[in-house]
Amino acid sequence: MGSAAMANTQPTRRQRGSIRPDGAGFQVRVYAGSDPLTKKPLHLHEQAATLPEAEKARTRLLAKVDEQRHSKGKIMVAKVLDRWMDVARIEESPA
């Protein structure tokens, strides 16, 4: 067998998150799951001036996702309160 047969056959692991040039710097984007109400995908974003800063930002955002320290949706507090008030009114209604 030649050296080609001894090549690394393990699949490469796909990198989480993305870094792309954006204006004068880089935009970092990391998938954070889906919104529990709308089911739309959620992404965390951060802007960085240099590529090394962008790598650090991606690591920081991935840690937030892994520790579940990010918001789970983009629903507004007013919308949540409106829904709660609807439920509260129903519970107060006489039977």
Secondary structure, 3 states (H helix, E strand, C coil): CCHHHHCCCCCCCCCCCEEEEECCEEEEEEEEEECCCCCCEEEEEEEECCHHHHHHHHHHHHHHHHCCCCCCCCCCHHHHHHHHHHHHHHHHCCC
